[in-house]
């Protein structure tokens, strides 16, 4: 399983803190072990079920979010770092883990990704936090998992959570907008 996680996430190497890097990798290992999905499925299933016929895969979306979040955090540190501290490791870890709960929220039926019974009861921010806490992920990163989606509108997001939230929605909203307008993504 560790090899599958390393293949999925070369970006783990960007996390400088070895303890945090290990906790993030273990969380993904557990998610894959408990999921009906395989690592290969993540390269083909849509990243969201909220956009009918979504053409972007789970890993395309995830990789985009992680790269946007990292670059945004670096630019913010460069220009605002004197007045706005940003923990880059927390941003990267949070971006990598934000959708890990989808591995428990989705299942395949006749080759199509659908919401599982667990997913009907618990959205991925909830299951993602549970997986992360079980693997020693610190609260600052769990906060990002919990707050990256609409659930986060009910709490005060940390700076790192704001970065990941916006990176996530930058990669999601264009697909939703096009689908709602009847266009193709």
Secondary structure, DSSP 8 states (H G I E B T S, - for coil): -HHHHHHH-GGGGG---HHHHHHHHHHHHHHHHH-SS-TTGGGTSBS-SSSTT--SBHHHHHHHHHHHHHHHHHHHHHHHTTTS---HHHHHHHHHHTTTTHHHHEEEETTEEEE-HHHHHS-HHHHHHHHHHHTT--HHHHHHHHHSSGGGGGS---HHHHHHHHHHHHHHHHHHHHHHTT---
